[in-house]
Amino acid sequence: MGKTLSIVIPCYNEAKSLPVVLPELIRFVNERDYRLIITNDGSKDDSLNILKNHFEDQARCTVVNHKINRGYGGAIKSGIQVAQTDYVITIDADGQHYLEDVDKLFGLIQEQDADMIVGSRKGQQEASAFRGAGKSLIRGIAKFLMPMDIHDINSGMKIYDTALAKRYLPLCPDAMAYSDIIALVFINQRHKVGEEPIRIKPRVAGDSTINVKTAYETIMEIINVVILFNPMRIFLAVAILSVISAVIWDYHIFMRGGGVSTGAGMMVVSGFIFFMLGLVTEQLSQIRKMQIRQ
């Protein structure tokens, strides 16, 4: 028996784009016997009514409704939780993704026996220079804290094993950072993660909600997941930096016979404290990892 696939789409205030996107989506899933799950994330416009009208007689389509907005990640998580297929693939409701790429990634994850395939937008022009710079900063921080070969970790199009995704959903935020964190969790847990180029087209309607606050929240979530899985990478770096700062601070004082200054001594003690905190959090991290694997 062949593998099955659900397309999971978060939807928030997409009343303008849904009438354009839905007919093609419904035809696409019916032709391939896929499943379509769209989460209305507390939309304030007519999105929910549009979804119900289009899905009324569609056996392969499911609408999950949030009465209150939970966020991009929260919408995806609700969609994945009701999925009953072997794989799930996430795409956006704004019509930016090509449906042919869904077929391509679905075939690739089976061919490579992978656990996740990331649809990479590498090399494609960003909607704005500001947004492109923000994404580059987030990727740089993520790769510094958690070395990996995946370029576009915050891509909205990812396909992954449903059972694994459900296992890791509690670790993922409800905010926009979900896309980055789910990829980092799969990578850190040593699952087979690949990357494949995809194409992106302009939004059918509406504007992106990504802003400076989104970037800040994403960076903080990345730091959180690194501390969860590999805390010594942060605490050891801070400890070494404290000791090096102490040496630089006190070098000239010590060479003049002034001994070790109070400031340098405090930096060394701080470095030792950070190192010990790293050891404690490393032990907690190992316990948490064992709980996740169960």
Summary of the structure (lengths in Angstrom):
residues: 294
radius of gyration: 22.8
end to end distance: 27.8
largest distance: 86.1
contacts: 964
relative contact order: 0.12
helix: 54%
strand: 14%
